[in-house]
Amino acid sequence: MASSPPSTPASRSRTLQLSRSRTYPCPPEATFDAIMGISLPEVLGHRSGPLPGIVEVREQTTWGSLGDTRRIVLADRSTALETLVEVDRPHRFVYRASELTGPMVLLAEGVEGRFDVEPAGEGGSTVTWSWRIALRGGVVGLAAPLAAPVISRAWQGWARGLLENLEGVLVP
């Protein structure tokens, strides 16, 4: 599977933007549906630097429609509430992570995550996972710009692992 190089973090007015892509030999519809239905601990259970793996998903009844929510629990017991804010099957979905707890709350006010699925080649698709982190301002957020390179590097490892693990789901 082809993988694009990671994007460079862009810190624009207290925002850190990250993305990573990979191409799979699966049609966009099947790829999109697989991503929407995937077990987060299965594909993001690994630690990458200071980012702990996801160990549990709570309070999720469905995941696929605008407004659906779920609470993720990380290995360090941090949590976040994810809410679907855009769903355009089979092209993209966007979620917001809010109600952050644990160390990330010191750096970020919130996170917007996005999965884009685009046709690639004959019957394949390219998946791009992006994060836009709203860095905390004020005195509490003074360390955020200093921590941004560490978070960026850790997130790239997390994303690489997710995209590799996704291949195991898409390509049996």
N, C-alpha and C positions, 0 to 999 in steps of 0.2 A: 504494500500500500504506500502511496506517495504521501509525504508529509511536508508541509511548508515550514520554513524557519519561523521561529517565534517573532512576534512583533516587538518592537522596541517600546518600552514604557514611555508614555507621554504624560507628563504632569502639567496639565493646563488648569490654571486657577483651581488648585486643590482637587484635581481629579486625576486618577491613575487609570490608564486604559491598557488592557492586555488582551491578546488573542492568540490563538493557535489553531491550525487547520490540518486536516488529513483527508485523503481520498480513499474511498472504499468501492469495491465492485458490486454495489447494491443500488437499486433504484431509489430515488429520493423518497418516495412514499413509504417504502419498507424501512428505510433508514430513519426517517422522521418518527414513525410509529415506534420503532425499537428504542429510540432515545427517550421518547415520552414515557414509555413503560418500563424503563430499566431500573434495576435495583441500585440505588446510590451507594450503599455499602459495597456492592459487588464491583463497581467501577471506580469509586473514589474512597475506598477503605484504606488506602495507603497514605502514609505520612510523606510530606515533602518539606524539608526544613522545618520552619516554625508552624506550618499548616498541618494540623492533625487530620487523620482520615475520618470519614463519616462512618459512624458505627450503627446508627439507627435513624429511622424516619418515623415520626409520630404524627398523630392527628391528621392523617391523609385519608380522605375517603375516595377521591378520584384525583387524577392529574391529567389534564388535557383540555380543560375549558377555562375561558377567561374568569378570573376570580378564584380559581381553585387554590388551596393553601396546603402547606405541609411544614412541619417543624423538623429541621435536621438537628441531629445530635452528633457532635464530634468526639473523638477519643479523649480529649481533655475535659469533656462534659460541657463545653461551650455549646450554645444553641443559636439558631436563627430561624425566623419565620420566612418561608419562601411563598410568594404570591405570584401567580401567572398574570401578567399585565398585557400580554399580546400573544395571540395564537393565530398563525396563518399557515395551516397545514397545506402542503408539506414543505413550506419554505423556511419558516422560522417560528421560534417562540422566545418570549422574553419574560424573565421573572425578576422580582425584587426580593432581596434578602434584607429584612428589617428585624427589629427587636434583637439585635446582636447582643450576645453575652460573652464573657471571657476576654482574653487579651485583645481580640480584634476591635472591641468597642473603644479601646484607647486610640486607635488609628483611624477608624472608619465610622462615618455616620450611617452608611448603608452601601449596598452593592447591587448593581444591576447586571444580571447575567443574561446572555443571549446565545442561542444556538441557531445558526444559519445552515440550511441544507440546500446545496445547489447541484444541478445536474453536471456530471463530469464524464466525458468520454461516452462510450456506448453502454448505457445502462448503469453507469456508476454515479456516485455522488461525492461531493466534497462537504465535509462538516467543519464549520468554524465555531469554536466556543470562545466567547468574549466575556470579559468582565470590565465594568466601569465602576471603580471604587471612589465614592465621595469621601475624600480625606477630611478628617475632623479639623475644625478650625479652633481658634482661640488658644489659650494657654495649654489645654489638654492636648491639642493637636500639634504642638511644636515639634514633636518627634516624628510626626507622620512623613514629612519630606525626607528625613534621614532614613526612615525605615522602608521607604518605597522601593529602593533597589533590592532589599532583602525579600520583601513581599513579592516583587516581580519575579525574581529568580525562583523562589519557592513555588509560586503559582504556575510558572512554566513547567516545572517538574510534575506538579499535580495534573496539569492539563495533558502533558505528554502521556502520563499514566492512564488517564481517563480515555484518551483516544486510542491507546494501545489495547486497553481492556475492552473498549467498544468493538474493536475488530473481532475479538473472541465471541461476541454476541452476534455480530452481523455476518461473519464468515465462519460457519461451523466446521 
